[in-house]
């Protein structure tokens, strides 16, 4: 697991918390921030997943040489 995967998952969780909090207190702004944080976290997590997959593929290919 790399830094981008961890930070992405954290941002997703933080965003979900903001979204729920915004709904509970009736703050559309906080709710919207939460949705944006979740989307941003998902993108970063996916980027980290892709980096990890590429690293594993390169390592696997190097092991075959």
N, CA, C, O and CB atoms as a CASP TS submission, in Angstrom:
PFRMAT TS
TARGET T0000
AUTHOR 0000-0000-0000
METHOD Language model
MODEL 1
PARENT N/A
ATOM      1  N   UNK     1       0.856  -1.172   0.000  1.00  0.00           N
ATOM      2  CA  UNK     1       0.000   0.000   0.000  1.00  0.00           C
ATOM      3  C   UNK     1       0.901   1.234   0.000  1.00  0.00           C
ATOM      4  O   UNK     1       1.863   1.325   0.763  1.00  0.00           O
ATOM      5  CB  UNK     1      -0.973  -0.002   1.231  1.00  0.00           C
ATOM      6  N   UNK     2       0.564   2.176  -0.872  1.00  0.00           N
ATOM      7  CA  UNK     2       1.391   3.375  -0.966  1.00  0.00           C
ATOM      8  C   UNK     2       0.657   4.587  -0.378  1.00  0.00           C
ATOM      9  O   UNK     2      -0.505   4.511   0.023  1.00  0.00           O
ATOM     10  CB  UNK     2       1.781   3.644  -2.435  1.00  0.00           C
ATOM     11  N   UNK     3       1.376   5.683  -0.346  1.00  0.00           N
ATOM     12  CA  UNK     3       0.875   6.915   0.271  1.00  0.00           C
ATOM     13  C   UNK     3      -0.428   7.394  -0.367  1.00  0.00           C
ATOM     14  O   UNK     3      -1.345   7.823   0.335  1.00  0.00           O
ATOM     15  CB  UNK     3       1.926   8.011   0.172  1.00  0.00           C
ATOM     16  N   UNK     4      -0.509   7.323  -1.685  1.00  0.00           N
ATOM     17  CA  UNK     4      -1.721   7.796  -2.368  1.00  0.00           C
ATOM     18  C   UNK     4      -2.936   6.941  -2.012  1.00  0.00           C
ATOM     19  O   UNK     4      -4.040   7.463  -1.861  1.00  0.00           O
ATOM     20  CB  UNK     4      -1.510   7.792  -3.888  1.00  0.00           C
ATOM     21  N   UNK     5      -2.740   5.659  -1.880  1.00  0.00           N
ATOM     22  CA  UNK     5      -3.850   4.790  -1.494  1.00  0.00           C
ATOM     23  C   UNK     5      -4.359   5.135  -0.099  1.00  0.00           C
ATOM     24  O   UNK     5      -5.567   5.219   0.125  1.00  0.00           O
ATOM     25  CB  UNK     5      -3.421   3.323  -1.548  1.00  0.00           C
ATOM     26  N   UNK     6      -3.445   5.330   0.824  1.00  0.00           N
ATOM     27  CA  UNK     6      -3.814   5.639   2.203  1.00  0.00           C
ATOM     28  C   UNK     6      -4.508   6.998   2.294  1.00  0.00           C
ATOM     29  O   UNK     6      -5.568   7.120   2.908  1.00  0.00           O
ATOM     30  CB  UNK     6      -2.573   5.619   3.105  1.00  0.00           C
ATOM     31  N   UNK     7      -3.906   8.012   1.681  1.00  0.00           N
ATOM     32  CA  UNK     7      -4.491   9.353   1.741  1.00  0.00           C
ATOM     33  C   UNK     7      -5.846   9.395   1.035  1.00  0.00           C
ATOM     34  O   UNK     7      -6.766  10.078   1.486  1.00  0.00           O
ATOM     35  CB  UNK     7      -3.538  10.380   1.112  1.00  0.00           C
ATOM     36  N   UNK     8      -5.963   8.666  -0.065  1.00  0.00           N
ATOM     37  CA  UNK     8      -7.231   8.629  -0.772  1.00  0.00           C
ATOM     38  C   UNK     8      -8.340   8.028   0.066  1.00  0.00           C
ATOM     39  O   UNK     8      -9.452   8.554   0.110  1.00  0.00           O
ATOM     40  CB  UNK     8      -7.087   7.856  -2.047  1.00  0.00           C
ATOM     41  N   UNK     9      -8.038   6.935   0.727  1.00  0.00           N
ATOM     42  CA  UNK     9      -9.038   6.294   1.591  1.00  0.00           C
ATOM     43  C   UNK     9      -9.407   7.208   2.762  1.00  0.00           C
ATOM     44  O   UNK     9     -10.570   7.286   3.158  1.00  0.00           O
ATOM     45  CB  UNK     9      -8.509   4.939   2.118  1.00  0.00           C
ATOM     46  N   UNK    10      -8.408   7.894   3.307  1.00  0.00           N
ATOM     47  CA  UNK    10      -8.665   8.825   4.407  1.00  0.00           C
ATOM     48  C   UNK    10      -9.587   9.954   3.946  1.00  0.00           C
ATOM     49  O   UNK    10     -10.541  10.311   4.637  1.00  0.00           O
ATOM     50  CB  UNK    10      -7.339   9.404   4.951  1.00  0.00           C
ATOM     51  N   UNK    11      -9.287  10.514   2.759  1.00  0.00           N
ATOM     52  CA  UNK    11     -10.114  11.609   2.243  1.00  0.00           C
ATOM     53  C   UNK    11     -11.540  11.149   1.948  1.00  0.00           C
ATOM     54  O   UNK    11     -12.494  11.900   2.152  1.00  0.00           O
ATOM     55  CB  UNK    11      -9.486  12.193   0.979  1.00  0.00           C
ATOM     56  N   UNK    12     -11.679   9.924   1.472  1.00  0.00           N
ATOM     57  CA  UNK    12     -13.026   9.383   1.240  1.00  0.00           C
ATOM     58  C   UNK    12     -13.809   9.310   2.549  1.00  0.00           C
ATOM     59  O   UNK    12     -14.970   9.715   2.616  1.00  0.00           O
ATOM     60  CB  UNK    12     -12.946   7.983   0.591  1.00  0.00           C
ATOM     61  N   UNK    13     -13.161   8.790   3.578  1.00  0.00           N
ATOM     62  CA  UNK    13     -13.825   8.667   4.881  1.00  0.00           C
ATOM     63  C   UNK    13     -14.150  10.036   5.463  1.00  0.00           C
ATOM     64  O   UNK    13     -15.234  10.248   6.006  1.00  0.00           O
ATOM     65  CB  UNK    13     -12.946   7.878   5.858  1.00  0.00           C
ATOM     66  N   UNK    14     -13.209  10.957   5.346  1.00  0.00           N
ATOM     67  CA  UNK    14     -13.421  12.317   5.842  1.00  0.00           C
ATOM     68  C   UNK    14     -14.592  12.961   5.105  1.00  0.00           C
ATOM     69  O   UNK    14     -15.426  13.635   5.708  1.00  0.00           O
ATOM     70  CB  UNK    14     -12.137  13.170   5.673  1.00  0.00           C
ATOM     71  N   UNK    15     -14.640  12.747   3.808  1.00  0.00           N
ATOM     72  CA  UNK    15     -15.725  13.310   3.008  1.00  0.00           C
ATOM     73  C   UNK    15     -17.075  12.743   3.389  1.00  0.00           C
ATOM     74  O   UNK    15     -18.063  13.475   3.448  1.00  0.00           O
ATOM     75  CB  UNK    15     -15.473  13.066   1.546  1.00  0.00           C
ATOM     76  N   UNK    16     -17.126  11.449   3.647  1.00  0.00           N
ATOM     77  CA  UNK    16     -18.384  10.824   4.054  1.00  0.00           C
ATOM     78  C   UNK    16     -18.852  11.404   5.382  1.00  0.00           C
ATOM     79  O   UNK    16     -20.038  11.679   5.567  1.00  0.00           O
ATOM     80  CB  UNK    16     -18.225   9.292   4.162  1.00  0.00           C
ATOM     81  N   UNK    17     -17.916  11.585   6.300  1.00  0.00           N
ATOM     82  CA  UNK    17     -18.257  12.174   7.597  1.00  0.00           C
ATOM     83  C   UNK    17     -18.796  13.593   7.425  1.00  0.00           C
ATOM     84  O   UNK    17     -19.790  13.962   8.050  1.00  0.00           O
ATOM     85  CB  UNK    17     -17.028  12.182   8.524  1.00  0.00           C
ATOM     86  N   UNK    18     -18.143  14.388   6.578  1.00  0.00           N
ATOM     87  CA  UNK    18     -18.613  15.752   6.324  1.00  0.00           C
ATOM     88  C   UNK    18     -20.015  15.735   5.707  1.00  0.00           C
ATOM     89  O   UNK    18     -20.886  16.515   6.092  1.00  0.00           O
ATOM     90  CB  UNK    18     -17.628  16.498   5.394  1.00  0.00           C
ATOM     91  N   UNK    19     -20.213  14.837   4.749  1.00  0.00           N
ATOM     92  CA  UNK    19     -21.509  14.768   4.074  1.00  0.00           C
ATOM     93  C   UNK    19     -22.624  14.439   5.060  1.00  0.00           C
ATOM     94  O   UNK    19     -23.667  15.092   5.066  1.00  0.00           O
ATOM     95  CB  UNK    19     -21.473  13.723   2.955  1.00  0.00           C
ATOM     96  N   UNK    20     -22.401  13.432   5.887  1.00  0.00           N
ATOM     97  CA  UNK    20     -23.408  13.027   6.870  1.00  0.00           C
ATOM     98  C   UNK    20     -23.642  14.143   7.883  1.00  0.00           C
ATOM     99  O   UNK    20     -24.784  14.440   8.234  1.00  0.00           O
ATOM    100  CB  UNK    20     -22.975  11.734   7.590  1.00  0.00           C
ATOM    101  N   UNK    21     -22.563  14.756   8.349  1.00  0.00           N
ATOM    102  CA  UNK    21     -22.687  15.862   9.305  1.00  0.00           C
ATOM    103  C   UNK    21     -23.488  17.008   8.687  1.00  0.00           C
ATOM    104  O   UNK    21     -24.348  17.600   9.339  1.00  0.00           O
ATOM    105  CB  UNK    21     -21.289  16.361   9.749  1.00  0.00           C
ATOM    106  N   UNK    22     -23.195  17.310   7.432  1.00  0.00           N
ATOM    107  CA  UNK    22     -23.920  18.367   6.746  1.00  0.00           C
ATOM    108  C   UNK    22     -25.405  18.071   6.645  1.00  0.00           C
ATOM    109  O   UNK    22     -26.235  18.966   6.804  1.00  0.00           O
ATOM    110  CB  UNK    22     -23.348  18.577   5.371  1.00  0.00           C
ATOM    111  N   UNK    23     -25.743  16.811   6.380  1.00  0.00           N
ATOM    112  CA  UNK    23     -27.155  16.426   6.309  1.00  0.00           C
ATOM    113  C   UNK    23     -27.827  16.577   7.671  1.00  0.00           C
ATOM    114  O   UNK    23     -28.946  17.080   7.774  1.00  0.00           O
ATOM    115  CB  UNK    23     -27.295  14.978   5.808  1.00  0.00           C
ATOM    116  N   UNK    24     -27.128  16.134   8.711  1.00  0.00           N
ATOM    117  CA  UNK    24     -27.698  16.165  10.062  1.00  0.00           C
ATOM    118  C   UNK    24     -27.952  17.600  10.527  1.00  0.00           C
ATOM    119  O   UNK    24     -29.004  17.898  11.092  1.00  0.00           O
ATOM    120  CB  UNK    24     -26.764  15.451  11.050  1.00  0.00           C
ATOM    121  N   UNK    25     -26.986  18.480  10.288  1.00  0.00           N
ATOM    122  CA  UNK    25     -27.149  19.860  10.779  1.00  0.00           C
ATOM    123  C   UNK    25     -27.811  20.777   9.754  1.00  0.00           C
ATOM    124  O   UNK    25     -28.065  21.949  10.032  1.00  0.00           O
ATOM    125  CB  UNK    25     -25.796  20.434  11.167  1.00  0.00           C
ATOM    126  N   UNK    26     -28.085  20.237   8.573  1.00  0.00           N
ATOM    127  CA  UNK    26     -28.765  21.024   7.554  1.00  0.00           C
ATOM    128  C   UNK    26     -27.872  22.009   6.826  1.00  0.00           C
ATOM    129  O   UNK    26     -28.337  23.054   6.370  1.00  0.00           O
ATOM    130  CB  UNK    26     -29.884  21.758   8.168  1.00  0.00           C
ATOM    131  N   UNK    27     -26.596  21.684   6.714  1.00  0.00           N
ATOM    132  CA  UNK    27     -25.652  22.560   6.022  1.00  0.00           C
ATOM    133  C   UNK    27     -25.361  21.999   4.633  1.00  0.00           C
ATOM    134  O   UNK    27     -24.618  21.029   4.481  1.00  0.00           O
ATOM    135  CB  UNK    27     -24.336  22.714   6.837  1.00  0.00           C
ATOM    136  N   UNK    28     -25.961  22.627   3.627  1.00  0.00           N
ATOM    137  CA  UNK    28     -25.731  22.173   2.258  1.00  0.00           C
ATOM    138  C   UNK    28     -24.264  22.364   1.850  1.00  0.00           C
ATOM    139  O   UNK    28     -23.719  21.571   1.081  1.00  0.00           O
ATOM    140  CB  UNK    28     -26.654  22.928   1.288  1.00  0.00           C
ATOM    141  N   UNK    29     -23.639  23.415   2.368  1.00  0.00           N
ATOM    142  CA  UNK    29     -22.236  23.676   2.051  1.00  0.00           C
ATOM    143  C   UNK    29     -21.342  22.548   2.566  1.00  0.00           C
ATOM    144  O   UNK    29     -20.495  22.045   1.828  1.00  0.00           O
ATOM    145  CB  UNK    29     -21.793  25.020   2.651  1.00  0.00           C
ATOM    146  N   UNK    30     -21.520  22.152   3.814  1.00  0.00           N
ATOM    147  CA  UNK    30     -20.717  21.083   4.396  1.00  0.00           C
ATOM    148  C   UNK    30     -20.992  19.757   3.689  1.00  0.00           C
ATOM    149  O   UNK    30     -20.079  18.965   3.453  1.00  0.00           O
ATOM    150  CB  UNK    30     -21.002  20.955   5.902  1.00  0.00           C
ATOM    151  N   UNK    31     -22.242  19.529   3.359  1.00  0.00           N
ATOM    152  CA  UNK    31     -22.613  18.311   2.643  1.00  0.00           C
ATOM    153  C   UNK    31     -21.916  18.268   1.272  1.00  0.00           C
ATOM    154  O   UNK    31     -21.387  17.230   0.872  1.00  0.00           O
ATOM    155  CB  UNK    31     -24.155  18.231   2.474  1.00  0.00           C
ATOM    156  N   UNK    32     -21.922  19.388   0.569  1.00  0.00           N
ATOM    157  CA  UNK    32     -21.275  19.461  -0.750  1.00  0.00           C
ATOM    158  C   UNK    32     -19.760  19.278  -0.630  1.00  0.00           C
ATOM    159  O   UNK    32     -19.144  18.608  -1.459  1.00  0.00           O
ATOM    160  CB  UNK    32     -21.592  20.810  -1.430  1.00  0.00           C
ATOM    161  N   UNK    33     -19.165  19.878   0.405  1.00  0.00           N
ATOM    162  CA  UNK    33     -17.727  19.687   0.629  1.00  0.00           C
ATOM    163  C   UNK    33     -17.412  18.214   0.829  1.00  0.00           C
ATOM    164  O   UNK    33     -16.401  17.713   0.338  1.00  0.00           O
ATOM    165  CB  UNK    33     -17.251  20.503   1.847  1.00  0.00           C
ATOM    166  N   UNK    34     -18.276  17.530   1.546  1.00  0.00           N
ATOM    167  CA  UNK    34     -18.085  16.107   1.782  1.00  0.00           C
ATOM    168  C   UNK    34     -18.113  15.298   0.499  1.00  0.00           C
ATOM    169  O   UNK    34     -17.300  14.394   0.305  1.00  0.00           O
ATOM    170  CB  UNK    34     -19.138  15.598   2.723  1.00  0.00           C
ATOM    171  N   UNK    35     -19.043  15.627  -0.365  1.00  0.00           N
ATOM    172  CA  UNK    35     -19.136  14.918  -1.649  1.00  0.00           C
ATOM    173  C   UNK    35     -17.874  15.161  -2.479  1.00  0.00           C
ATOM    174  O   UNK    35     -17.347  14.238  -3.100  1.00  0.00           O
ATOM    175  CB  UNK    35     -20.396  15.372  -2.439  1.00  0.00           C
ATOM    176  N   UNK    36     -17.395  16.402  -2.485  1.00  0.00           N
ATOM    177  CA  UNK    36     -16.176  16.732  -3.231  1.00  0.00           C
ATOM    178  C   UNK    36     -14.975  15.991  -2.638  1.00  0.00           C
ATOM    179  O   UNK    36     -14.155  15.450  -3.380  1.00  0.00           O
ATOM    180  CB  UNK    36     -15.926  18.264  -3.217  1.00  0.00           C
ATOM    181  N   UNK    37     -14.867  15.964  -1.311  1.00  0.00           N
ATOM    182  CA  UNK    37     -13.760  15.260  -0.660  1.00  0.00           C
ATOM    183  C   UNK    37     -13.788  13.765  -1.002  1.00  0.00           C
ATOM    184  O   UNK    37     -12.744  13.156  -1.236  1.00  0.00           O
ATOM    185  CB  UNK    37     -13.823  15.459   0.871  1.00  0.00           C
ATOM    186  N   UNK    38     -14.970  13.191  -1.028  1.00  0.00           N
ATOM    187  CA  UNK    38     -15.088  11.775  -1.375  1.00  0.00           C
ATOM    188  C   UNK    38     -14.616  11.517  -2.803  1.00  0.00           C
ATOM    189  O   UNK    38     -13.890  10.556  -3.058  1.00  0.00           O
ATOM    190  CB  UNK    38     -16.537  11.303  -1.208  1.00  0.00           C
ATOM    191  N   UNK    39     -15.026  12.371  -3.727  1.00  0.00           N
ATOM    192  CA  UNK    39     -14.619  12.208  -5.123  1.00  0.00           C
ATOM    193  C   UNK    39     -13.110  12.366  -5.270  1.00  0.00           C
ATOM    194  O   UNK    39     -12.460  11.594  -5.976  1.00  0.00           O
ATOM    195  CB  UNK    39     -15.345  13.223  -6.018  1.00  0.00           C
ATOM    196  N   UNK    40     -12.564  13.369  -4.599  1.00  0.00           N
ATOM    197  CA  UNK    40     -11.128  13.601  -4.644  1.00  0.00           C
ATOM    198  C   UNK    40     -10.368  12.407  -4.057  1.00  0.00           C
ATOM    199  O   UNK    40      -9.358  11.969  -4.608  1.00  0.00           O
ATOM    200  CB  UNK    40     -10.771  14.890  -3.885  1.00  0.00           C
ATOM    201  N   UNK    41     -10.863  11.896  -2.947  1.00  0.00           N
ATOM    202  CA  UNK    41     -10.236  10.736  -2.324  1.00  0.00           C
ATOM    203  C   UNK    41     -10.285   9.508  -3.216  1.00  0.00           C
ATOM    204  O   UNK    41      -9.326   8.739  -3.283  1.00  0.00           O
ATOM    205  CB  UNK    41     -10.901  10.434  -1.006  1.00  0.00           C
ATOM    206  N   UNK    42     -11.393   9.330  -3.892  1.00  0.00           N
ATOM    207  CA  UNK    42     -11.533   8.177  -4.789  1.00  0.00           C
ATOM    208  C   UNK    42     -10.532   8.272  -5.943  1.00  0.00           C
ATOM    209  O   UNK    42      -9.924   7.272  -6.324  1.00  0.00           O
ATOM    210  CB  UNK    42     -12.979   8.088  -5.340  1.00  0.00           C
ATOM    211  N   UNK    43     -10.363   9.465  -6.491  1.00  0.00           N
ATOM    212  CA  UNK    43      -9.399   9.656  -7.576  1.00  0.00           C
ATOM    213  C   UNK    43      -7.984   9.359  -7.084  1.00  0.00           C
ATOM    214  O   UNK    43      -7.223   8.663  -7.756  1.00  0.00           O
ATOM    215  CB  UNK    43      -9.483  11.096  -8.135  1.00  0.00           C
ATOM    216  N   UNK    44      -7.634   9.885  -5.917  1.00  0.00           N
ATOM    217  CA  UNK    44      -6.289   9.665  -5.382  1.00  0.00           C
ATOM    218  C   UNK    44      -6.060   8.189  -5.059  1.00  0.00           C
ATOM    219  O   UNK    44      -4.976   7.658  -5.302  1.00  0.00           O
ATOM    220  CB  UNK    44      -6.069  10.520  -4.125  1.00  0.00           C
ATOM    221  N   UNK    45      -7.077   7.534  -4.513  1.00  0.00           N
ATOM    222  CA  UNK    45      -6.963   6.109  -4.199  1.00  0.00           C
ATOM    223  C   UNK    45      -6.769   5.294  -5.478  1.00  0.00           C
ATOM    224  O   UNK    45      -5.944   4.381  -5.520  1.00  0.00           O
ATOM    225  CB  UNK    45      -8.214   5.619  -3.437  1.00  0.00           C
ATOM    226  N   UNK    46      -7.525   5.627  -6.512  1.00  0.00           N
ATOM    227  CA  UNK    46      -7.399   4.923  -7.785  1.00  0.00           C
ATOM    228  C   UNK    46      -6.022   5.137  -8.394  1.00  0.00           C
ATOM    229  O   UNK    46      -5.429   4.208  -8.941  1.00  0.00           O
ATOM    230  CB  UNK    46      -8.481   5.385  -8.760  1.00  0.00           C
ATOM    231  N   UNK    47      -5.516   6.357  -8.298  1.00  0.00           N
ATOM    232  CA  UNK    47      -4.161   6.655  -8.770  1.00  0.00           C
ATOM    233  C   UNK    47      -3.138   5.791  -8.022  1.00  0.00           C
ATOM    234  O   UNK    47      -2.238   5.213  -8.631  1.00  0.00           O
ATOM    235  CB  UNK    47      -3.837   8.162  -8.583  1.00  0.00           C
ATOM    236  N   UNK    48      -3.286   5.714  -6.717  1.00  0.00           N
ATOM    237  CA  UNK    48      -2.386   4.888  -5.913  1.00  0.00           C
ATOM    238  C   UNK    48      -2.494   3.418  -6.269  1.00  0.00           C
ATOM    239  O   UNK    48      -1.486   2.714  -6.333  1.00  0.00           O
ATOM    240  CB  UNK    48      -2.676   5.078  -4.440  1.00  0.00           C
ATOM    241  N   UNK    49      -3.722   2.948  -6.504  1.00  0.00           N
ATOM    242  CA  UNK    49      -3.923   1.555  -6.906  1.00  0.00           C
ATOM    243  C   UNK    49      -3.224   1.277  -8.238  1.00  0.00           C
ATOM    244  O   UNK    49      -2.595   0.234  -8.414  1.00  0.00           O
ATOM    245  CB  UNK    49      -5.433   1.233  -7.014  1.00  0.00           C
ATOM    246  N   UNK    50      -3.342   2.223  -9.173  1.00  0.00           N
ATOM    247  CA  UNK    50      -2.717   2.070 -10.488  1.00  0.00           C
ATOM    248  C   UNK    50      -1.198   2.043 -10.370  1.00  0.00           C
ATOM    249  O   UNK    50      -0.533   1.236 -11.019  1.00  0.00           O
ATOM    250  CB  UNK    50      -3.151   3.205 -11.425  1.00  0.00           C
ATOM    251  N   UNK    51      -0.650   2.930  -9.536  1.00  0.00           N
ATOM    252  CA  UNK    51       0.802   2.928  -9.312  1.00  0.00           C
ATOM    253  C   UNK    51       1.259   1.596  -8.737  1.00  0.00           C
ATOM    254  O   UNK    51       2.283   1.052  -9.149  1.00  0.00           O
ATOM    255  CB  UNK    51       1.207   4.075  -8.368  1.00  0.00           C
ATOM    256  N   UNK    52       0.500   1.079  -7.793  1.00  0.00           N
ATOM    257  CA  UNK    52       0.856  -0.186  -7.145  1.00  0.00           C
ATOM    258  C   UNK    52       0.799  -1.336  -8.157  1.00  0.00           C
ATOM    259  O   UNK    52       1.676  -2.200  -8.168  1.00  0.00           O
ATOM    260  CB  UNK    52      -0.091  -0.470  -5.951  1.00  0.00           C
ATOM    261  N   UNK    53      -0.224  -1.342  -8.995  1.00  0.00           N
ATOM    262  CA  UNK    53      -0.364  -2.385 -10.012  1.00  0.00           C
ATOM    263  C   UNK    53       0.804  -2.316 -11.000  1.00  0.00           C
ATOM    264  O   UNK    53       1.370  -3.345 -11.368  1.00  0.00           O
ATOM    265  CB  UNK    53      -1.715  -2.242 -10.759  1.00  0.00           C
ATOM    266  N   UNK    54       1.158  -1.111 -11.423  1.00  0.00           N
ATOM    267  CA  UNK    54       2.274  -0.941 -12.353  1.00  0.00           C
ATOM    268  C   UNK    54       3.581  -1.412 -11.716  1.00  0.00           C
ATOM    269  O   UNK    54       4.384  -2.088 -12.358  1.00  0.00           O
ATOM    270  CB  UNK    54       2.392   0.532 -12.791  1.00  0.00           C
ATOM    271  N   UNK    55       3.784  -1.053 -10.467  1.00  0.00           N
ATOM    272  CA  UNK    55       5.002  -1.466  -9.756  1.00  0.00           C
ATOM    273  C   UNK    55       5.084  -2.986  -9.671  1.00  0.00           C
ATOM    274  O   UNK    55       6.143  -3.574  -9.889  1.00  0.00           O
ATOM    275  CB  UNK    55       5.039  -0.852  -8.338  1.00  0.00           C
ATOM    276  N   UNK    56       3.951  -3.615  -9.352  1.00  0.00           N
ATOM    277  CA  UNK    56       3.913  -5.077  -9.263  1.00  0.00           C
ATOM    278  C   UNK    56       4.175  -5.723 -10.619  1.00  0.00           C
ATOM    279  O   UNK    56       4.871  -6.735 -10.704  1.00  0.00           O
ATOM    280  CB  UNK    56       2.561  -5.542  -8.716  1.00  0.00           C
ATOM    281  N   UNK    57       3.619  -5.139 -11.681  1.00  0.00           N
ATOM    282  CA  UNK    57       3.813  -5.680 -13.031  1.00  0.00           C
ATOM    283  C   UNK    57       5.271  -5.578 -13.450  1.00  0.00           C
ATOM    284  O   UNK    57       5.821  -6.506 -14.043  1.00  0.00           O
ATOM    285  CB  UNK    57       2.924  -4.942 -14.043  1.00  0.00           C
ATOM    286  N   UNK    58       5.891  -4.451 -13.138  1.00  0.00           N
ATOM    287  CA  UNK    58       7.297  -4.260 -13.476  1.00  0.00           C
ATOM    288  C   UNK    58       8.160  -5.264 -12.709  1.00  0.00           C
ATOM    289  O   UNK    58       9.076  -5.874 -13.261  1.00  0.00           O
ATOM    290  CB  UNK    58       7.742  -2.810 -13.163  1.00  0.00           C
ATOM    291  N   UNK    59       7.842  -5.416 -11.425  1.00  0.00           N
ATOM    292  CA  UNK    59       8.599  -6.357 -10.602  1.00  0.00           C
ATOM    293  C   UNK    59       8.423  -7.779 -11.119  1.00  0.00           C
ATOM    294  O   UNK    59       9.383  -8.546 -11.191  1.00  0.00           O
ATOM    295  CB  UNK    59       8.158  -6.267  -9.130  1.00  0.00           C
ATOM    296  N   UNK    60       7.204  -8.121 -11.475  1.00  0.00           N
ATOM    297  CA  UNK    60       6.920  -9.459 -12.002  1.00  0.00           C
ATOM    298  C   UNK    60       7.670  -9.694 -13.305  1.00  0.00           C
ATOM    299  O   UNK    60       8.216 -10.777 -13.520  1.00  0.00           O
ATOM    300  CB  UNK    60       5.408  -9.646 -12.221  1.00  0.00           C
ATOM    301  N   UNK    61       7.703  -8.689 -14.177  1.00  0.00           N
ATOM    302  CA  UNK    61       8.415  -8.805 -15.437  1.00  0.00           C
ATOM    303  C   UNK    61       9.915  -8.919 -15.226  1.00  0.00           C
ATOM    304  O   UNK    61      10.586  -9.664 -15.941  1.00  0.00           O
ATOM    305  CB  UNK    61       8.107  -7.621 -16.321  1.00  0.00           C
ATOM    306  N   UNK    62      10.446  -8.199 -14.263  1.00  0.00           N
ATOM    307  CA  UNK    62      11.869  -8.256 -13.977  1.00  0.00           C
ATOM    308  C   UNK    62      12.261  -9.616 -13.400  1.00  0.00           C
ATOM    309  O   UNK    62      13.374 -10.091 -13.623  1.00  0.00           O
ATOM    310  CB  UNK    62      12.259  -7.140 -13.011  1.00  0.00           C
ATOM    311  N   UNK    63      11.353 -10.232 -12.667  1.00  0.00           N
ATOM    312  CA  UNK    63      11.630 -11.547 -12.082  1.00  0.00           C
ATOM    313  C   UNK    63      11.716 -12.621 -13.151  1.00  0.00           C
ATOM    314  O   UNK    63      12.349 -13.656 -12.940  1.00  0.00           O
ATOM    315  CB  UNK    63      10.555 -11.916 -11.066  1.00  0.00           C
ATOM    316  N   UNK    64      11.086 -12.386 -14.298  1.00  0.00           N
ATOM    317  CA  UNK    64      11.090 -13.380 -15.374  1.00  0.00           C
ATOM    318  C   UNK    64      12.363 -13.346 -16.187  1.00  0.00           C
ATOM    319  O   UNK    64      12.650 -14.282 -16.933  1.00  0.00           O
ATOM    320  CB  UNK    64       9.912 -13.166 -16.283  1.00  0.00           C
ATOM    321  N   UNK    65      13.143 -12.261 -16.049  1.00  0.00           N
ATOM    322  CA  UNK    65      14.379 -12.149 -16.823  1.00  0.00           C
ATOM    323  C   UNK    65      15.464 -13.019 -16.299  1.00  0.00           C
ATOM    324  O   UNK    65      16.565 -13.032 -16.849  1.00  0.00           O
ATOM    325  CB  UNK    65      14.853 -10.748 -16.850  1.00  0.00           C
TER
END
